[in-house]
Amino acid sequence: MIYSRWRPAKGGYDYYDASDKDIPMGNDLPKPSLPLGTDIGVASVDAGRVIPAGARYVGSGPDACGLIAPQKTSALGAVKSLIPTSYMLIAAGVVGGWFLAKWKR
């Protein structure tokens, strides 16, 4: 069985193969366990079927294939990857500004 997981930073999906796992055929797939939602439901990035342990990465592509898995991180996964860079730039600006202010005195 192929599982697809959304990649927020790059777009598209990563594919994982869990063919060696016993997955019931037809309508026998177990009900996925979902996190606690709000009054309007569960976020789409949190819904899906968990990729079984031992599934192997088999590639990526623009479209989902097989079963959809929840996103690896929260809905802000794409933004979270930029936060360390932003903090570094802000810190460099503050330190640089402090040195310029001291040097011009």
Rosetta blueprint (number, residue, H / E / L):
1 M L
2 I E
3 Y E
4 S E
5 R E
6 W E
7 R L
8 P L
9 A L
10 K L
11 G L
12 G L
13 Y E
14 D E
15 Y E
16 Y E
17 D E
18 A L
19 S L
20 D L
21 K L
22 D L
23 I L
24 P L
25 M L
26 G L
27 N L
28 D L
29 L L
30 P L
31 K L
32 P L
33 S L
34 L L
35 P L
36 L L
37 G L
38 T E
39 D L
40 I L
41 G E
42 V L
43 A L
44 S L
45 V L
46 D L
47 A L
48 G L
49 R L
50 V L
51 I L
52 P L
53 A L
54 G L
55 A L
56 R E
57 Y E
58 V E
59 G E
60 S E
61 G E
62 P L
63 D L
64 A L
65 C L
66 G L
67 L E
68 I E
69 A E
70 P L
71 Q L
72 K L
73 T L
74 S L
75 A L
76 L L
77 G H
78 A H
79 V H
80 K H
81 S L
82 L L
83 I H
84 P H
85 T H
86 S H
87 Y H
88 M H
89 L H
90 I H
91 A H
92 A H
93 G H
94 V H
95 V H
96 G H
97 G H
98 W H
99 F H
100 L H
101 A H
102 K H
103 W H
104 K H
105 R L
